[in-house]
């Protein structure tokens, strides 16, 4: 007994020194934070300052467009000007941060506008991180003409967006779409082009024949589309600058449709239907169409990866339309969609990380995204008819066509963030479908 | 046999003990002094919180200087960017009206702009920025005053908590009492009593919630009411014993915090060890004086103090930060980036904005890490403006804080 006590006592004494370090805990307190909130970031855009009389006409309008661009993303919320307790009276590199903190403006955008009599316009702006008491980046200025004041406002908004979020903007971009007029049984369709926010609509074709599915070239200077002017679908290429168009050199005896440019801007992939079988073809400049798929099933809707190495397309070889990926030169495709329902109109994200698609399941249509291996499928919308997603230049937003039910049903353009938030209608007069987003303008 | 084994056993034990003690003994002397220092520091600071009242010393000196450098360098970048844009503009603008616009831009702009713009716009701006705002005010304060400000700030906090604590806790305790009475009395009476007690408890909870949610800088007053419910139990139990000792040594400044001291137990305990408390008091004074003279002394003393934070206290800090951590505007790459942010804390629970820095990041590019860090910094500054809910007597435990912001779990929401 005594021996055991002694041994126990000795062990306890021997271990004692090792326990003391535990009591004296030094070093910083460490906290792991994994839950936050997702809400719009409040920002303030006081009216830009007009540095001369001609600039006064544009200062307020430009600042309003900047605010509308940012608030329209759903990532930001504008602090109303009535709440301001401080006014910006000069375009200075520092501001009264306290008074902007008081109205909870976490970002502050100030700017100045000057114009000359011959139509030159200069817009300067700064972005402030109010709660850090610092300016975000350096002040910038854009020079243009008074006629392009809206584009300059979009450029300012793009710069602000990318400074705050860290990814590229998409405001200085345009969308080509099919403008529709008339009832459903006598619909007249024209190609039209507009700013991303629905402003400045211009028509590129007349309404004498049906047009479908316009697609921008990677540089945005040309458009591929399908027209029925010869009686059956044929692919045309339209130069946006001159509005002149040419038919693609494809077999005249086959129906061709669903064209899309490769990232090089020259190669075109499309679907051609011959003898009741539809396959995917590639047309390289100066060459003849090459067949990339060869099955008795229907293959259509090809879309290149941003690096040009792969093509995603839809095929019903398994019985229902599903999404497949193959190499740029064809070969054995890999199926990536395995959910219930039918998948179609796949579009590869400009970032390369996601593929957007239309899904039809249980009588409803969805716009969704999945990773390029088919994992992490997310449905962003659900309605009577949603179809044809197209990516914003920064890969953060999708625009698509939504049609309402019934004889009075109308198609309209909607946009949605890839998180599924901020679903909203693009304000256009009249019906519209088949949107295609341009790259960011230069 | 037995004697032999017992002798050998004793011999081995003593040898082992000597070896262990001898080896560790060298290290031992260090811990005891540290412990003593810890207690001393916390008491002093806690007791003499109010003495030196100086403005909050957020010294932005380091960041600003950093900012200046980038600004100057970037100046060249903005120049280059505007130049390409004008040239490019003509291309996109085709059929539509805009076509005429871009062309004028491109032709005149490219050559003159790059040269003029940098010189005129950016250069003037950086210089004013640097000089006026940051440099003058913050610089002097930080270097000298760091230890002092922390002490004064803490005083207001304990006062609020104490005041709030006293009032609210009693009512709930009293409520249970009526119930036994009700048993003796007719049944109808008891029911009304509980009803009364419940409303009291309810109002208290909402107040907390509101104050916590608001948490903006505007509502320091609101934080006081919030304290009663959550923080009340913790602070009341622990501050009481410690303030008691300084009181005996007779420190005038203490009176305000001491009111909670009415709890007699601590005093009696202190009376038994009067001699030790005197010596402790003398040491405390020395430490205080030295701390006031030398800023360096403060960190050394304060580094280890008080018991570690409880899980609940850590949770309170975590919750108070994450309710301001807005990841809604982060890029998807930044949403996959984890950043670790370190900061020094003032005694009033507010972060020292000048010490905020990113220690490490993982999962994304430098640009994504910077965005993620800025979001984390905004969260800390916004929600820390009114002070985080941290127990003042454990200041040594949270004097330096490292927060890891991991948004990966929120990506798909």
Interface residues (C-beta under 8 A of the other chain):
Chain A: X2 X3 X6 X7 X10 X13 X14 X17 X18 X20 X21 X23 X24 X25 X26 X27 X28 X29 X30 X31 X32 X33 X34 X35 X36 X37 X38 X39 X40 X41 X75 X76 X92 X93 X94 X101 X102 X104 X106 X119 X120 X124 X126 X129 X131 X132 X133 X134 X135 X137 X138 X139 X140 X141 X142 X143 X144 X145 X147 X148 X151 X155 X164 X165 X166 X167 X193 X200 X202 X204 X219 X220 X221 X239 X240 X241 X242 X243 X353 X376 X378 X396 X418 X419 X441 X442
Chain B: X5 X6 X9 X10 X13 X14 X16 X17 X20 X21 X24 X25 X27 X28 X31 X34 X35 X38 X60 X63 X64 X67 X71 X74 X75 X77 X78 X81 X82 X84 X85 X86 X88 X89 X91 X92 X93 X94 X95 X96 X97 X98 X99 X100 X101 X102 X104 X105 X108 X109 X113 X117 X121 X122 X125 X126 X128 X129 X132 X133 X134 X216 X217 X218 X303 X304 X308 X309 X314 X317 X318 X321 X322 X323 X324 X325 X326 X327 X328 X329 X330 X331 X332 X333 X334 X342 X353 X367 X368 X370 X371 X374 X376 X377 X378 X379 X381 X382 X397 X398 X399 X400 X401 X402 X403 X404 X405 X406 X407 X408 X409 X410 X412 X413
